[in-house]
Amino acid sequence: MAETVKKGVRITGTDRSKLAGELKKKYTQGASIRALAEETGRSYGFVHRILTENDVALRGRGGATRGKAKAGR
């Protein structure tokens, strides 16, 4: 389980790298950004930023899309 960090406390250096590694691992295993934010006590934006800073390919939002219907439907 990711360590809960006080909101607003700056995370730098090795602590940030360690947290980034944990978040990356859990996200690639299927956890959502929102779930990770809640688990760590940080904001959605913080988790999103950590993931993008560490070159994690973010998943699409899912749900219904607005594109053209596929042929044969």
N, CA, C and O of each residue as an XYZ file, in Angstrom:
292
protein
N       0.843     -1.188      0.000
C       0.000      0.000      0.000
C       0.884      1.246      0.000
O       1.857      1.329      0.751
N       0.541      2.196     -0.836
C       1.336      3.415     -0.923
C       1.230      4.196      0.381
O       0.204      4.194      1.062
N       2.306      4.845      0.689
C       2.369      5.612      1.914
C       1.486      6.855      1.804
O       1.528      7.558      0.795
N       0.688      7.126      2.836
C      -0.132      8.331      2.842
C       0.757      9.496      3.251
O       1.451      9.441      4.266
N       0.722     10.544      2.448
C       1.565     11.704      2.694
C       0.650     12.883      2.993
O      -0.401     13.037      2.371
N       1.051     13.707      3.942
C       0.248     14.874      4.289
C       0.033     15.746      3.073
O       0.976     16.043      2.340
N      -1.205     16.157      2.857
C      -1.521     16.992      1.709
C      -0.779     18.326      1.815
O      -0.739     18.946      2.878
N      -0.203     18.746      0.717
C       0.506     20.010      0.691
C       1.976     19.910      1.045
O       2.719     20.876      0.871
N       2.416     18.745      1.545
C       3.824     18.569      1.877
C       4.572     18.261      0.588
O       4.174     17.383     -0.176
N       5.654     18.986      0.355
C       6.436     18.798     -0.864
C       7.207     17.488     -0.789
O       7.854     17.191      0.215
N       7.131     16.711     -1.862
C       7.843     15.435     -1.915
C       8.937     15.575     -2.964
O       8.662     15.836     -4.136
N      10.183     15.396     -2.528
C      11.312     15.581     -3.438
C      12.314     14.440     -3.311
O      12.220     13.604     -2.413
N      13.258     14.425     -4.216
C      14.382     13.493     -4.158
C      13.984     12.029     -4.160
O      13.139     11.599     -4.945
N      14.605     11.270     -3.270
C      14.391      9.824     -3.241
C      12.966      9.460     -2.841
O      12.428      8.455     -3.307
N      12.340     10.282     -1.965
C      10.954     10.007     -1.573
C      10.035     10.097     -2.781
O       9.133      9.276     -2.950
N      10.272     11.107     -3.627
C       9.446     11.289     -4.823
C       9.678     10.142     -5.806
O       8.732      9.632     -6.406
N      10.928      9.742     -5.964
C      11.251      8.634     -6.868
C      10.612      7.332     -6.389
O      10.087      6.555     -7.186
N      10.666      7.109     -5.088
C      10.080      5.901     -4.511
C       8.565      5.891     -4.722
O       7.993      4.880     -5.131
N       7.922      7.030     -4.436
C       6.475      7.135     -4.619
C       6.115      6.963     -6.093
O       5.139      6.287     -6.419
N       6.896      7.570     -6.981
C       6.646      7.464     -8.420
C       6.704      6.002     -8.863
O       5.875      5.557     -9.657
N       7.677      5.264     -8.353
C       7.808      3.849     -8.696
C       6.601      3.046     -8.244
O       6.107      2.190     -8.978
N       6.127      3.322     -7.033
C       4.944      2.619     -6.511
C       3.710      2.938     -7.338
O       2.947      2.046     -7.709
N       3.523      4.232     -7.623
C       2.344      4.653     -8.383
C       2.365      4.069     -9.796
O       1.340      3.620    -10.308
N       3.545      4.081    -10.416
C       3.691      3.542    -11.767
C       3.329      2.060    -11.791
O       2.599      1.602    -12.669
N       3.846      1.322    -10.819
C       3.579     -0.122    -10.743
C       2.084     -0.395    -10.588
O       1.521     -1.228    -11.299
N       1.451      0.307     -9.663
C       0.020      0.083     -9.405
C      -0.838      0.518    -10.589
O      -1.825     -0.139    -10.918
N      -0.458      1.638    -11.235
C      -1.226      2.118    -12.382
C      -1.128      1.133    -13.544
O      -2.127      0.848    -14.205
N       0.070      0.614    -13.795
C       0.230     -0.333    -14.904
C      -0.459     -1.665    -14.607
O      -0.763     -2.430    -15.522
N      -0.704     -1.936    -13.320
C      -1.434     -3.156    -12.949
C      -2.943     -2.945    -12.978
O      -3.700     -3.879    -12.713
N      -3.395     -1.723    -13.299
C      -4.817     -1.481    -13.485
C      -5.487     -0.517    -12.525
O      -6.670     -0.219    -12.690
N      -4.768     -0.019    -11.525
C      -5.376      0.941    -10.597
C      -5.641      2.260    -11.320
O      -4.872      2.652    -12.198
N      -6.719      2.942    -10.957
C      -7.038      4.225    -11.582
C      -6.279      5.352    -10.885
O      -5.824      5.203     -9.750
N      -6.151      6.472    -11.576
C      -5.492      7.632    -10.978
C      -6.271      8.078     -9.749
O      -5.675      8.428     -8.730
N      -7.597      8.068     -9.837
C      -8.423      8.476     -8.693
C      -8.198      7.570     -7.490
O      -8.095      8.048     -6.360
N      -8.123      6.267     -7.729
C      -7.892      5.315     -6.635
C      -6.524      5.553     -6.001
O      -6.384      5.509     -4.779
N      -5.524      5.803     -6.831
C      -4.177      6.062     -6.317
C      -4.132      7.366     -5.524
O      -3.447      7.456     -4.505
N      -4.860      8.369     -5.993
C      -4.907      9.651     -5.284
C      -5.533      9.469     -3.906
O      -5.035     10.000     -2.913
N      -6.613      8.725     -3.856
C      -7.285      8.492     -2.577
C      -6.393      7.684     -1.636
O      -6.303      7.977     -0.444
N      -5.747      6.681     -2.177
C      -4.884      5.807     -1.378
C      -3.700      6.558     -0.766
O      -3.300      6.290      0.367
N      -3.150      7.495     -1.527
C      -1.978      8.227     -1.048
C      -2.333      9.512     -0.314
O      -1.476     10.116      0.333
N      -3.596      9.935     -0.409
C      -3.990     11.185      0.233
C      -3.564     12.413     -0.548
O      -3.526     13.519     -0.008
N      -3.241     12.217     -1.829
C      -2.836     13.332     -2.684
C      -3.941     13.620     -3.693
O      -4.916     12.875     -3.789
N      -3.781     14.703     -4.439
C      -4.792     15.077     -5.416
C      -4.644     14.265     -6.703
O      -3.597     13.676     -6.972
N      -5.721     14.252     -7.486
C      -5.715     13.615     -8.800
C      -4.595     14.227     -9.644
O      -3.837     13.506    -10.293
N      -4.496     15.557     -9.630
C      -3.493     16.262    -10.430
C      -2.072     15.887    -10.060
O      -1.210     15.758    -10.929
N      -1.824     15.711     -8.759
C      -0.491     15.323     -8.299
C      -0.125     13.952     -8.856
O       0.965     13.769     -9.399
N      -1.035     12.989     -8.721
C      -0.767     11.622     -9.199
C      -0.583     11.629    -10.716
O       0.326     10.981    -11.234
N      -1.437     12.355    -11.422
C      -1.346     12.462    -12.882
C       0.019     13.024    -13.279
O       0.668     12.505    -14.187
N       0.449     14.078    -12.600
C       1.736     14.712    -12.902
C       2.906     13.771    -12.642
O       3.832     13.691    -13.450
N       2.868     13.059    -11.519
C       3.938     12.099    -11.196
C       4.034     11.038    -12.295
O       5.131     10.696    -12.738
N       2.886     10.522    -12.730
C       2.883      9.484    -13.769
C       3.436     10.016    -15.088
O       4.257      9.359    -15.727
N       2.990     11.203    -15.496
C       3.463     11.743    -16.772
C       4.940     12.116    -16.705
O       5.654     11.974    -17.697
N       5.412     12.593    -15.549
C       6.842     12.903    -15.385
C       7.706     11.656    -15.523
O       8.881     11.738    -15.883
N       7.112     10.504    -15.234
C       7.854      9.250    -15.283
C       7.525      8.419    -16.521
O       7.678      7.197    -16.526
N       7.076      9.100    -17.560
C       6.825      8.499    -18.884
C       5.898      7.297    -18.855
O       6.126      6.315    -19.561
N       4.857      7.371    -18.042
C       3.860      6.308    -18.001
C       2.820      6.628    -19.071
O       2.302      7.744    -19.128
N       2.517      5.645    -19.919
C       1.486      5.828    -20.944
C       0.131      5.747    -20.256
O      -0.254      4.694    -19.748
N      -0.587      6.859    -20.241
C      -1.877      6.898    -19.558
C      -2.957      6.257    -20.426
O      -2.953      6.381    -21.651
N      -3.870      5.576    -19.765
C      -4.989      4.934    -20.462
C      -6.035      5.975    -20.829
O      -6.098      7.057    -20.244
N      -6.859      5.618    -21.820
C      -7.971      6.477    -22.191
C      -9.031      6.461    -21.100
O      -8.968      5.644    -20.181
N      -9.990      7.348    -21.196
C     -11.006      7.460    -20.163
C     -12.016      6.323    -20.192
O     -12.679      6.057    -19.189
N     -12.139      5.657    -21.321
C     -13.116      4.565    -21.405
C     -14.518      5.105    -21.569
O     -14.713      6.287    -21.851
N     -15.494      4.229    -21.393
C     -16.882      4.662    -21.548
C     -17.241      4.813    -23.010
O     -16.493      4.405    -23.899
N     -18.402      5.408    -23.243
C     -18.905      5.575    -24.610
C     -18.039      6.583    -25.359
O     -17.603      7.583    -24.788
N     -17.799      6.322    -26.614
C     -17.035      7.253    -27.435
C     -17.982      7.945    -28.401
O     -19.093      7.470    -28.640
N     -17.551      9.045    -28.945
C     -18.410      9.804    -29.844
C     -18.036      9.619    -31.295
O     -18.537     10.323    -32.172
N     -17.150      8.665    -31.549
C     -16.707      8.436    -32.927
C     -17.812      7.816    -33.765
O     -18.893      7.499    -33.269
N     -17.512      7.650    -35.054
C     -18.468      7.019    -35.960
C     -18.693      5.588    -35.573
O     -17.781      4.926    -35.078
N     -19.901      5.092    -35.790
C     -20.221      3.701    -35.490
C     -19.411      2.804    -36.406
O     -19.166      3.148    -37.563
N     -18.995      1.661    -35.897
C     -18.214      0.725    -36.704
C     -19.107      0.086    -37.764
O     -20.299     -0.120    -37.539
N     -18.527     -0.224    -38.911
C     -19.273     -0.838    -40.009
C     -19.866     -2.162    -39.574
O     -19.218     -2.923    -38.857
N     -21.069     -2.445    -39.990
C     -21.699     -3.712    -39.688
C     -22.530     -3.690    -38.407
O     -22.993     -4.733    -37.947
N     -22.711     -2.548    -37.857
C     -23.516     -2.454    -36.630
C     -24.880     -1.937    -36.906
O     -25.685     -1.796    -35.985
